[in-house]
């Protein structure tokens, strides 16, 4: 499968439809983003919305967050999703490699991500890409 990665710069009808299909595969507790929400993400200086295309269809996405903090440029990969029918065909690897290149070009020296232990295939992918498990705690505060 030939995979092409592009950066979404606007919320097209194709992008909105893809997120309606992909978001439930990523999260059962969050609804798909609206066209307005996708427009904000695509227009933000702090995010790069990377989209994987194969055979003319959007088959995955990844959001790279780039935030300048006092200790440097922070790069974080969030919300990686590959359509169930396209998994195991290199889409996730291609998305992550593209995100690492974007982060490198922006001046980041590290890229962080989190992944639930139950996502075994994803965790194997991240390790094979060179990510290292960090000895840290992840906290969440619900508002």
trRosetta pair geometry for C-beta under 8 A, 3 or more apart (Angstrom, degrees):
i j d omega theta_ij theta_ji phi_ij phi_ji
1 54 5.1 13 175 -155 111 137
1 55 7.3 -65 -146 -26 94 102
1 86 7.1 176 161 -147 171 93
1 89 4.6 33 27 164 136 129
1 90 6.8 176 65 48 100 105
1 91 7.4 -31 103 -57 135 91
2 54 6.5 155 79 -132 52 81
2 55 8.0 121 56 -49 83 62
3 52 5.4 -19 -166 -163 110 104
3 53 7.1 142 -159 70 56 46
3 54 5.1 -34 -99 -76 68 102
3 59 7.5 -97 -121 59 100 126
3 89 7.8 142 -51 119 121 97
3 90 6.2 -154 -2 105 138 98
3 91 5.4 174 -110 -107 148 66
3 94 4.5 143 97 58 138 169
4 52 7.4 141 73 -156 41 52
4 53 4.7 -23 64 61 94 101
4 54 7.5 162 18 -75 71 51
5 50 5.5 -1 -171 -174 108 107
5 51 7.0 150 -153 74 58 42
5 52 5.7 -27 -96 -96 74 64
5 53 7.7 178 -83 17 25 77
5 94 6.0 -169 -45 145 117 99
5 95 6.2 156 -107 -103 125 53
5 98 4.1 -105 115 -71 166 165
6 50 7.4 159 82 -152 31 60
6 51 5.4 -24 65 61 80 95
6 53 6.6 23 5 -8 108 118
7 48 5.6 -58 -132 -169 118 91
7 49 6.5 109 -164 69 67 58
7 50 5.9 -41 -98 -96 64 60
7 51 7.4 137 -120 14 15 86
7 102 7.8 119 -80 -103 125 143
8 11 7.5 55 167 -84 122 45
8 12 7.7 -129 -146 11 102 95
8 15 5.6 99 -133 -116 137 144
8 38 7.3 -55 139 177 145 103
8 41 7.9 30 89 103 120 101
8 42 4.8 -86 120 -109 92 114
8 49 4.2 -43 48 96 108 115
8 50 7.7 -162 1 -90 82 11
8 51 5.2 78 -45 -23 101 125
8 61 7.9 -6 -14 -131 129 121
9 42 5.4 129 -161 174 17 111
9 43 7.7 77 -171 -81 59 55
10 15 7.8 169 102 14 54 150
10 39 6.6 7 -155 -120 58 79
10 42 5.7 178 -75 124 17 154
10 43 7.9 49 -96 -60 57 87
11 15 5.6 -129 -150 81 50 130
11 16 6.0 63 175 -57 95 96
11 35 4.6 136 139 -165 138 71
11 36 7.4 -108 29 -59 169 14
11 38 3.8 117 -108 96 114 110
11 39 4.2 -74 -6 -62 124 75
11 42 6.1 -164 -49 6 71 140
12 15 4.7 100 53 4 76 100
12 16 7.1 -140 95 -3 42 85
13 16 5.7 -53 -147 37 34 112
13 17 6.3 33 155 -18 66 107
14 17 5.9 -57 -147 39 29 110
14 18 6.3 31 154 -22 64 107
14 58 6.4 135 154 -17 98 123
15 18 5.6 -53 -147 34 31 113
15 19 6.5 25 157 -14 64 105
15 38 5.9 156 127 171 121 151
15 42 8.0 27 162 -63 167 138
15 51 7.0 -83 -114 -97 97 152
15 58 6.9 112 -106 -61 51 165
16 19 6.0 -60 -151 39 29 106
16 20 6.5 35 150 -23 63 104
16 34 7.7 -4 -133 -180 110 35
16 35 4.9 -23 -92 -85 134 85
16 38 6.3 -144 -86 16 73 155
17 20 5.5 -51 -151 31 34 116
17 21 6.7 25 153 -11 64 107
18 21 5.8 -64 -155 42 33 107
18 22 5.7 15 157 -9 72 117
18 51 7.4 71 106 -145 163 119
18 57 7.9 150 -101 177 109 76
18 58 3.7 -21 -111 82 149 139
18 61 7.2 114 132 -35 124 124
19 22 5.6 -58 -123 48 35 102
19 23 5.3 43 175 -35 72 107
19 32 4.8 132 133 -163 89 108
19 33 5.6 -45 156 44 151 87
19 38 6.5 -158 -7 -80 159 130
19 61 7.4 -17 -88 12 83 155
20 23 6.8 -33 -123 21 15 110
20 32 4.6 -16 -101 -89 47 180
21 24 7.5 -76 -179 31 26 99
21 25 7.6 10 143 -8 61 115
21 83 7.1 4 130 -110 114 108
22 25 5.5 -68 -162 39 46 113
22 26 6.3 36 149 -18 78 110
22 32 7.8 104 61 -115 66 108
22 58 7.6 -78 -37 123 133 107
22 60 7.2 141 -127 -119 138 36
22 61 6.4 99 129 18 166 108
22 81 4.8 122 174 117 109 136
22 83 6.2 -81 -100 -78 89 76
23 26 5.6 -63 -149 39 37 109
23 27 6.3 -40 178 45 74 90
23 30 6.7 -103 179 99 112 91
23 31 7.0 41 131 157 147 31
23 32 3.9 175 25 -95 151 74
23 33 7.1 169 -81 -2 143 69
23 81 7.4 -138 -90 -24 31 176
24 27 7.4 -89 -125 69 25 50
24 28 6.7 50 -156 -101 69 56
24 32 7.4 -45 -32 -55 76 96
25 81 5.7 120 91 -163 103 118
25 83 6.8 136 21 -123 173 42
25 84 5.9 -144 -128 -40 135 93
26 30 7.9 -41 96 60 98 112
26 79 6.1 39 -173 -155 151 79
26 80 7.9 166 -121 82 115 36
26 81 4.0 -69 -71 -84 113 130
27 30 4.3 14 114 33 140 100
33 37 3.8 -125 -170 92 102 128
33 38 5.1 129 113 -53 124 80
33 41 7.2 3 175 -10 167 136
34 37 4.7 101 49 5 75 99
34 38 7.0 -139 94 -1 41 86
35 38 5.8 -56 -148 40 32 110
35 39 6.3 39 151 -26 65 105
36 39 5.5 -51 -150 31 31 116
36 40 6.7 32 152 -19 63 102
37 40 5.7 -52 -153 33 34 112
37 41 6.5 33 150 -17 66 104
38 41 5.6 -52 -147 37 36 112
38 42 6.0 33 156 -18 68 108
38 49 7.5 89 -159 -130 80 171
39 42 5.9 -56 -143 40 28 109
39 43 6.1 16 160 -11 64 115
40 43 6.1 -65 -142 44 25 104
40 44 6.3 40 156 -44 63 103
41 44 5.9 -46 -149 10 28 118
41 47 5.3 -62 -166 94 74 151
41 49 5.3 79 133 -58 110 130
41 63 6.9 -69 -169 -121 126 126
42 47 7.9 -71 -79 95 18 109
42 49 5.3 -62 -91 26 68 135
44 47 4.5 46 79 28 121 96
45 66 7.9 -88 144 77 65 105
46 65 6.1 5 155 -156 88 75
46 66 6.0 -159 -157 65 48 64
46 67 5.7 29 -145 -81 107 78
47 63 5.6 -24 -160 -168 112 102
47 64 6.8 141 -158 76 56 52
47 65 5.6 -25 -99 -102 75 61
47 66 7.4 176 -83 21 24 76
48 63 7.2 150 74 -159 49 52
48 64 4.3 -9 55 58 102 106
48 66 6.9 45 -12 -9 102 114
48 99 7.4 160 86 -124 121 77
48 102 5.5 -141 97 160 170 155
49 61 6.6 -10 -177 -168 83 117
49 63 5.6 -18 -104 -106 65 79
50 61 6.4 154 87 -157 57 62
50 62 4.7 -12 63 62 108 90
50 63 7.4 -176 22 -87 76 27
50 64 6.5 51 -13 -9 113 104
50 95 5.8 142 114 -152 125 85
50 98 5.5 153 -154 104 147 127
50 99 5.9 -123 2 -72 155 86
50 102 7.3 -149 -68 -12 126 151
51 58 5.6 -46 -176 -134 112 109
51 60 7.5 156 -160 89 47 52
51 61 5.1 -17 -106 -103 63 90
52 58 6.9 107 75 -160 54 60
52 59 5.3 -67 104 67 103 81
52 60 3.9 12 39 59 127 94
52 61 6.7 -144 11 -69 81 40
52 62 7.9 60 -27 -4 101 94
52 82 7.2 -6 50 -114 149 85
52 86 7.9 170 112 133 130 153
52 91 5.0 104 155 -162 162 99
52 94 6.4 107 -118 89 120 115
52 95 5.3 -71 -54 -70 120 103
53 56 7.1 -7 -178 -132 104 9
53 57 6.8 161 -151 80 68 30
53 58 5.9 -43 -95 -94 69 51
53 59 6.9 118 -133 11 20 88
54 57 6.3 -28 68 61 63 80
54 59 4.8 -14 26 1 107 142
54 86 6.3 141 43 -129 146 135
54 89 7.8 62 -124 112 170 135
54 91 6.8 -81 -30 -94 136 113
58 61 7.1 11 178 -53 113 99
59 82 6.5 17 143 -158 83 73
59 83 4.7 -91 -158 18 68 119
59 85 7.8 -100 -140 76 106 86
59 86 4.1 67 -178 -27 127 169
59 91 5.6 -103 112 -124 114 151
60 80 7.6 8 -179 -175 109 69
60 81 6.0 -168 -146 100 73 55
60 82 3.9 -14 -99 -107 126 63
60 83 6.2 -117 -63 -4 71 73
60 86 6.6 -124 -38 89 105 137
60 91 4.6 134 -2 155 147 125
60 92 6.8 -134 -158 -75 160 57
60 95 5.7 -100 120 -54 126 142
61 79 7.2 -13 106 124 97 98
61 80 7.7 -161 97 -139 49 39
61 81 5.9 8 51 54 76 89
61 95 7.3 145 -167 -132 13 139
62 77 6.2 -25 -176 -158 112 99
62 78 7.7 133 -173 69 64 43
62 79 6.9 158 -140 90 40 67
62 80 4.7 9 -107 -106 92 76
62 81 7.8 179 -73 23 57 55
62 95 4.4 134 -13 167 132 120
62 96 6.8 174 -106 -74 166 54
62 98 7.8 142 55 71 134 105
62 99 5.5 -84 120 -58 139 134
63 77 7.4 136 79 -161 52 49
63 78 4.6 -34 75 72 104 92
63 79 4.9 33 16 53 111 110
64 75 6.5 -15 -173 -163 98 93
64 76 7.4 150 -160 76 51 43
64 77 5.9 -26 -103 -101 68 64
64 78 7.7 165 -91 24 20 77
64 99 4.6 173 -74 -146 123 101
64 102 5.7 133 70 87 170 133
64 103 6.2 -136 -165 -61 133 95
64 111 8.0 -46 -139 -140 102 119
65 74 7.6 -16 113 112 93 91
65 75 7.1 153 80 -155 58 41
65 76 4.4 -14 57 60 109 95
65 77 7.8 -163 18 -75 80 16
65 78 5.8 43 -18 -2 113 121
66 73 6.3 -8 -167 -177 90 104
66 74 7.3 156 -153 80 40 55
66 75 5.6 -5 -101 -102 73 75
66 103 7.0 -175 -91 -115 105 73
66 106 5.4 -67 -133 152 149 163
66 108 6.8 -119 -126 -52 96 123
67 73 7.4 152 78 -160 35 57
67 74 4.7 -19 65 60 87 106
67 76 7.6 0 12 8 106 109
68 72 7.6 -98 -144 151 64 26
68 73 5.5 -34 -98 -102 67 67
68 74 7.5 176 -93 15 15 79
69 72 6.9 1 64 57 77 40
69 73 7.9 140 24 -110 69 18
69 74 5.3 33 6 -20 116 120
71 74 7.9 63 74 -61 91 96
72 108 7.5 115 142 -130 108 56
72 109 6.6 -29 158 18 154 109
73 106 6.3 -165 165 126 153 101
73 107 5.1 98 13 96 154 94
73 108 4.6 -112 104 -86 109 69
73 109 7.7 118 59 1 91 72
74 108 7.1 41 179 -123 7 112
74 112 7.5 -24 -172 17 90 115
75 103 3.9 72 -150 -137 161 122
75 106 7.1 136 -84 69 120 129
75 108 3.7 16 -21 -132 126 168
75 110 6.9 -178 47 96 98 49
75 111 4.4 -50 103 -107 114 75
75 112 7.2 147 90 19 59 68
76 111 7.1 163 -92 -165 24 65
76 112 5.0 -23 -110 69 78 91
76 113 6.6 138 -167 -83 64 55
77 80 6.3 20 157 -50 110 112
77 96 6.9 17 -129 -123 159 83
77 99 5.5 74 -101 147 111 157
77 111 6.1 49 -24 168 99 111
77 112 7.4 -160 21 93 74 42
77 113 4.0 -23 61 -85 101 118
78 113 7.3 -165 -67 -127 41 85
80 92 6.5 72 168 -138 123 94
80 95 6.5 142 -141 111 100 140
80 96 7.2 10 -119 -70 141 93
80 113 7.6 21 -17 -155 125 140
80 122 7.1 141 90 -140 129 125
82 86 5.5 -119 171 88 97 101
82 87 5.2 123 105 -87 120 74
82 91 4.6 133 -133 93 125 125
82 92 5.0 -81 -37 -59 140 89
82 95 7.4 -151 -75 -2 100 142
83 86 4.5 64 67 17 94 107
83 87 7.3 -141 90 -34 46 77
83 91 7.8 -9 33 91 77 172
84 87 6.0 -34 -152 -6 34 116
86 89 5.5 -88 -177 39 65 126
86 91 5.1 45 140 -21 116 151
87 91 7.3 -86 -100 40 36 117
87 92 7.4 28 -131 -23 71 116
87 121 7.2 65 180 119 120 158
88 121 7.5 -65 -76 -160 80 146
90 93 5.0 -57 -156 45 62 116
90 94 5.6 63 147 -25 85 104
91 94 5.9 -59 -148 38 28 109
91 95 6.3 29 155 -19 65 106
92 95 5.7 -53 -147 36 31 112
92 96 6.3 25 158 -14 65 108
92 122 6.9 -124 -165 -115 155 76
92 125 5.4 -17 116 -162 128 166
93 96 6.0 -61 -148 40 28 106
93 97 6.2 27 157 -19 65 109
93 125 6.1 -132 -75 -155 78 112
93 128 7.9 -44 -108 93 111 118
93 129 6.9 -178 -134 -77 77 110
94 97 5.8 -52 -142 37 29 111
94 98 6.4 31 156 -20 62 106
95 98 5.9 -60 -154 36 28 110
95 99 6.4 26 152 -19 65 107
96 99 5.5 -52 -146 36 35 113
96 100 6.4 37 154 -21 66 102
96 125 7.1 148 1 147 155 114
96 126 7.5 -152 -135 -100 159 65
96 129 5.6 -61 124 -108 138 163
97 100 5.7 -51 -149 34 33 112
97 101 6.6 33 152 -18 63 104
97 129 7.2 -143 -71 -134 74 117
98 101 5.7 -56 -153 36 33 112
98 102 6.5 33 151 -19 66 105
99 102 5.7 -53 -147 36 34 111
99 103 6.2 34 154 -18 66 106
99 111 7.1 123 130 -155 102 152
100 103 5.7 -54 -146 38 31 112
100 104 6.2 34 154 -21 64 107
100 111 6.0 -115 -110 0 73 159
100 129 7.5 -170 -43 173 146 122
101 104 5.6 -52 -144 36 31 113
101 105 6.2 29 157 -17 64 108
102 105 5.8 -57 -147 39 29 110
102 106 6.3 27 154 -20 64 109
103 106 5.7 -59 -148 36 30 111
103 108 4.2 -50 176 48 91 133
103 111 5.0 65 128 -81 175 117
104 107 8.0 73 175 -48 28 14
104 108 6.7 -78 -78 60 30 81
108 111 6.2 79 127 -70 139 76
111 131 7.9 -80 87 -100 94 99
112 134 7.7 -23 -129 -10 101 147
113 126 6.7 -136 74 -124 129 136
113 131 6.8 -51 42 -128 108 151
114 138 5.9 72 -114 -100 144 157
115 119 5.2 -103 176 67 101 129
115 122 5.2 -156 -157 117 139 120
115 123 5.4 179 107 -79 136 79
115 126 6.2 -167 -1 -16 150 151
116 119 5.0 96 67 -4 83 101
117 120 7.8 23 164 -75 54 65
117 123 6.9 23 -135 -58 42 154
119 122 4.0 -11 145 35 114 122
119 123 5.9 129 95 -25 77 89
120 123 5.8 -59 -146 37 29 110
120 124 6.4 30 156 -19 65 104
121 124 5.7 -53 -150 35 32 111
121 125 6.5 37 150 -22 64 104
122 125 5.5 -53 -152 33 34 115
122 126 6.5 32 153 -19 67 103
123 126 5.8 -49 -145 34 34 110
123 127 6.5 33 156 -15 64 104
124 127 5.9 -58 -150 39 31 109
124 128 6.2 28 154 -18 66 110
125 128 5.8 -61 -148 39 29 109
125 129 6.4 27 155 -19 65 108
126 129 5.7 -57 -149 35 31 111
126 131 4.1 -39 168 44 91 139
127 130 7.9 98 179 -31 30 9
127 131 6.2 -81 -83 65 34 83
127 132 8.0 76 -122 -97 69 35
127 133 7.8 -11 -92 -36 99 90
